[in-house]
């Protein structure tokens, strides 16, 4: 009797470890969302009153979810904006002017086939640059990159 019980127990345990070979197929996981950069727009803003006015360059970055079914979860999309080249007018006296890379993450879910606009701001000096070239990347280090240039005279 004990041998029969032990045999049945071992048979039952061995069935759990056998490969089912796809007898119970698992649902396929959805592919990750296909996020892309859309339009990039610049807007110059002046905050405060003239004696102590702060000049800002606002960069509006459109982030798109091109996937037909996949939702991008909150905080899964990160955008990094890196100033690459700054040009000043000839003869302009410029003190040290360093712009550091800025990073922002989308804190909302991004449904399929939709987009959102992320905004990043940079302070500008009294001496207005002629242009600033930025490299914008979504989900570094492997995400899409775009280069955009703000021309100071137009804004």
PyMOL commands that set and color helices and strands:
alter all, ss='L'
color gray80, all
select helices_A, chain A and resi 2-17+50-52+152-154
alter helices_A, ss='H'
color red, helices_A
select strands_A, chain A and resi 35-47+54-65+78-87+102-105+114-124+131-138+145-151
alter strands_A, ss='S'
color yellow, strands_A
deselect
rebuild
show_as cartoon
